[in-house]
Amino acid sequence: MIGIINMVTPHLEINLEKIRHNASELNNLFNTKGISITAVTKGVLGSLEIVQALLESGIKSIGNPYIASIRKMKEAGLDIQSMLIRPPMMSEAEEVVKYADISLNSEISVITLLSKCALRHKSSHKIILMIELGDLREGILPCDVENIVEEVIDLEGIDLIGIGTNMACLGGVKPTDKNMKELSCIAEQIQQKYAIELKIISGGNSANYEWFMATNDTGLINNLRIGEAILLGRETLHRKKIPNLYTDAFALVAEIIELKTKNSVPCGELCQDSFGNKTEFQDKGPMKRAILAIGKQDIDISKIRPRIDVDIIGASSDHLILDVKKTSLSVGSEVKFDINYSTLLRVMTSPYVKKNYS
Ligand SMILES: *Cc1c(COP(=O)(O)O)cnc(C)c1O
């Protein structure tokens, strides 16, 4: 058994040194303009090996939307500041207070419940209020911020430590000097009106890279929550490579289970495929087709790129079909792919894909 463990396919090769390098480069870069990084690990199922690499890069704050992932880090005894980056469910309030050092919030009813839980545990829970600035996902409308702050600062067991916003997720709205200034402005107003200090002004995620590089005034913004840029080395507005970062810290490897020359167009009456779609096939004559033992269960096939010269024809839930062209592959050969964020999410979540750290 032990002898073949490294040969298990499909598997994901994870290069911790490249992740550590990316995290450290970005940490240094953002620090040049007074911005700290919270490293977001939702893309990698909160992997403790990766959290460890992030800590070694000098990052102390780790964010994840899942309380189960945050709990896992705390129970492993890692010396981190944990941030729950999705507004808590009411049903998880107890655990949030117990395991998350900070949570991002947008509902007063939930914050009130967190306060009750914190008091019961004789502790205090730190929160960041999320502000809606156009992307239309989570966040308090700017016109409601003052009312909520007023209620929150009176709540025992709740420590309001900052405000934040999130762009470019649902609406794809670009972080700009205009919306970032608006966040700074709201922070300024709260600090003055209530005579409190907001320690964290968290301006967004990997999509803030372009704004950060271009701006000469980051205002009060002093934190960004960065996931994809660390893991895959790209900003997320155009998926452009960030200079000096690795884009290949992850590689997916799958194995050929059938290799035959077949026609390029199916033969028979064409109806729906396994996912309810109707596909058009181009007649390229007979071609050498390989089936790999992986499929839509584990990957987003439109977003993976083979590292050798083959074309992806299609996939069902557990078969991936390639036109292997002139390559010299055979049954049992491994094919390696670069992956994007949606495939990273799926392969990390899949019990069928082994994770090999190096
Ligand atoms: C996912 C997420 C992030 C990180 O986004 P990346 O694009 O991976 O940098 C930051 N903040 C919140 C609230 C998120 O949901």
The ligand as an SDF file (V2000), in Angstrom:
LIG
                    3D

 15 15  0  0  0  0  0  0  0  0999 V2000
  -14.0100   35.6430   -0.7550 C   0  0  0  0  0  0  0  0  0  0  0  0
  -13.8970   36.8780    0.0220 C   0  0  0  0  0  0  0  0  0  0  0  0
  -12.6790   37.5590    0.0830 C   0  0  0  0  0  0  0  0  0  0  0  0
  -11.4450   37.1130   -0.6750 C   0  0  0  0  0  0  0  0  0  0  0  0
  -11.6380   37.2600   -2.0600 O   0  0  0  0  0  0  0  0  0  0  0  0
  -10.4720   36.9420   -3.0950 P   0  0  0  0  0  0  0  0  0  0  0  0
  -11.0360   37.3300   -4.4070 O   0  0  0  0  0  0  0  0  0  0  0  0
  -10.1960   35.4980   -2.9980 O   0  0  0  0  0  0  0  0  0  0  0  0
   -9.3060   37.7750   -2.6990 O   0  0  0  0  0  0  0  0  0  0  0  0
  -12.6040   38.7010    0.8580 C   0  0  0  0  0  0  0  0  0  0  0  0
  -13.6770   39.1410    1.5460 N   0  0  0  0  0  0  0  0  0  0  0  0
  -14.8640   38.5150    1.5180 C   0  0  0  0  0  0  0  0  0  0  0  0
  -15.9940   39.0500    2.3060 C   0  0  0  0  0  0  0  0  0  0  0  0
  -15.0120   37.3630    0.7420 C   0  0  0  0  0  0  0  0  0  0  0  0
  -16.1970   36.7440    0.7110 O   0  0  0  0  0  0  0  0  0  0  0  0
  1  2  1  0
  2  3  1  0
  2 14  2  0
  3  4  1  0
  3 10  2  0
  4  5  1  0
  5  6  1  0
  6  7  2  0
  6  8  1  0
  6  9  1  0
 10 11  1  0
 11 12  2  0
 12 13  1  0
 12 14  1  0
 14 15  1  0
M  END
$$$$
